[in-house]
Amino acid sequence: MGTYNAAAMMHAQDSLGSIEMGKIANMVLLDKNPLEEIRNTMAINTVNKRGRIQKRIEK
């Protein structure tokens, strides 16, 4: 709702605010539920930036 309401305030619902085909998407997909344990935010599976999957940089 936070992103949807912000897009509505900017009158940009056609390209922002929800995850739909054709919209700009930035999202982090996690392997574990961050509501169960805050450190689960570090269990990153995939990062999607502007509709493209970002490659992980190996150290």
Secondary structure as UniProt FT lines:
FT   HELIX           2..9
FT   TURN            10..11
FT   TURN            13..15
FT   TURN            21..22
FT   STRAND          26..30
FT   TURN            34..36
FT   HELIX           38..42
FT   STRAND          44..49
FT   TURN            50..51
FT   STRAND          52..53
//
